[in-house]
């Protein structure tokens, strides 16, 4: 039997932690939250190349194939199992694919936005450098 999650115990632990740390709504600081996921590093610097690699992978892997191939011998039994489970599996795969498609679209939109922002920043930096140079030249003339 699967281990049941005891929500009340977890909530009580959270409440005790809040009480022990004397936290109020104004005092919540998320740096105190322990994150167990090793993929998240709060000190990590953003890398556009890594982000674009991630977007590329997401674009390639978002769709879950609808067909389920069962390994092993016994062609008749495999076909029977596939047909009996088809009605249950396909709607789940379809829903997951819809979600994956939305997330993928979001990542692509963010990538396009970041690229556009970087272009704008580069353009503004060029203008600032040009204006600073012109200002310096004007000061040197006086």
URVENPE-V258731 format. One record per residue. N is the residue number from 0. RES is the residue in three letters. D_LAST is the distance of its C-alpha to the last C-alpha in Angstrom with 2 decimals. Layout:
N|RES|D_LAST / N|RES|D_LAST
This chain:
0|UNK|86.06 / 1|UNK|82.29 / 2|UNK|80.79 / 3|UNK|80.08 / 4|UNK|76.81 / 5|UNK|77.43 / 6|UNK|74.72 / 7|UNK|75.94 / 8|UNK|75.69 / 9|UNK|72.16 / 10|UNK|71.08 / 11|UNK|72.75 / 12|UNK|70.87 / 13|UNK|67.55 / 14|UNK|68.46 / 15|UNK|69.42 / 16|UNK|66.13 / 17|UNK|64.22 / 18|UNK|66.40 / 19|UNK|66.12 / 20|UNK|62.32 / 21|UNK|62.31 / 22|UNK|60.13 / 23|UNK|59.54 / 24|UNK|57.73 / 25|UNK|54.52 / 26|UNK|54.91 / 27|UNK|55.47 / 28|UNK|53.24 / 29|UNK|53.86 / 30|UNK|52.80 / 31|UNK|56.19 / 32|UNK|58.02 / 33|UNK|59.63 / 34|UNK|59.21 / 35|UNK|61.88 / 36|UNK|60.51 / 37|UNK|59.27 / 38|UNK|57.11 / 39|UNK|54.82 / 40|UNK|52.32 / 41|UNK|49.93 / 42|UNK|47.53 / 43|UNK|47.50 / 44|UNK|44.17 / 45|UNK|44.11 / 46|UNK|44.44 / 47|UNK|44.03 / 48|UNK|46.25 / 49|UNK|49.01 / 50|UNK|48.74 / 51|UNK|49.07 / 52|UNK|52.03 / 53|UNK|53.62 / 54|UNK|53.13 / 55|UNK|54.67 / 56|UNK|57.66 / 57|UNK|58.11 / 58|UNK|58.12 / 59|UNK|60.82 / 60|UNK|63.00 / 61|UNK|62.98 / 62|UNK|66.26 / 63|UNK|69.56 / 64|UNK|72.34 / 65|UNK|75.08 / 66|UNK|77.93 / 67|UNK|79.47 / 68|UNK|81.25 / 69|UNK|83.81 / 70|UNK|84.57 / 71|UNK|88.11 / 72|UNK|91.48 / 73|UNK|93.55 / 74|UNK|92.08 / 75|UNK|94.10 / 76|UNK|93.08 / 77|UNK|89.41 / 78|UNK|89.57 / 79|UNK|91.35 / 80|UNK|88.78 / 81|UNK|85.91 / 82|UNK|87.52 / 83|UNK|88.39 / 84|UNK|84.87 / 85|UNK|83.03 / 86|UNK|83.16 / 87|UNK|81.58 / 88|UNK|78.97 / 89|UNK|77.51 / 90|UNK|76.31 / 91|UNK|74.65 / 92|UNK|72.94 / 93|UNK|71.91 / 94|UNK|70.38 / 95|UNK|68.61 / 96|UNK|67.25 / 97|UNK|65.98 / 98|UNK|64.17 / 99|UNK|62.83 / 100|UNK|61.59 / 101|UNK|59.70 / 102|UNK|58.12 / 103|UNK|57.20 / 104|UNK|55.60 / 105|UNK|53.60 / 106|UNK|52.36 / 107|UNK|51.39 / 108|UNK|49.54 / 109|UNK|47.64 / 110|UNK|46.80 / 111|UNK|45.47 / 112|UNK|43.42 / 113|UNK|41.95 / 114|UNK|41.07 / 115|UNK|39.39 / 116|UNK|37.44 / 117|UNK|36.32 / 118|UNK|35.13 / 119|UNK|33.18 / 120|UNK|31.64 / 121|UNK|30.70 / 122|UNK|29.13 / 123|UNK|27.11 / 124|UNK|26.01 / 125|UNK|24.79 / 126|UNK|22.82 / 127|UNK|21.27 / 128|UNK|20.35 / 129|UNK|18.87 / 130|UNK|16.85 / 131|UNK|15.66 / 132|UNK|14.66 / 133|UNK|12.81 / 134|UNK|11.03 / 135|UNK|10.16 / 136|UNK|8.97 / 137|UNK|6.70 / 138|UNK|5.38 / 139|UNK|5.49 / 140|UNK|3.82 / 141|UNK|0.00
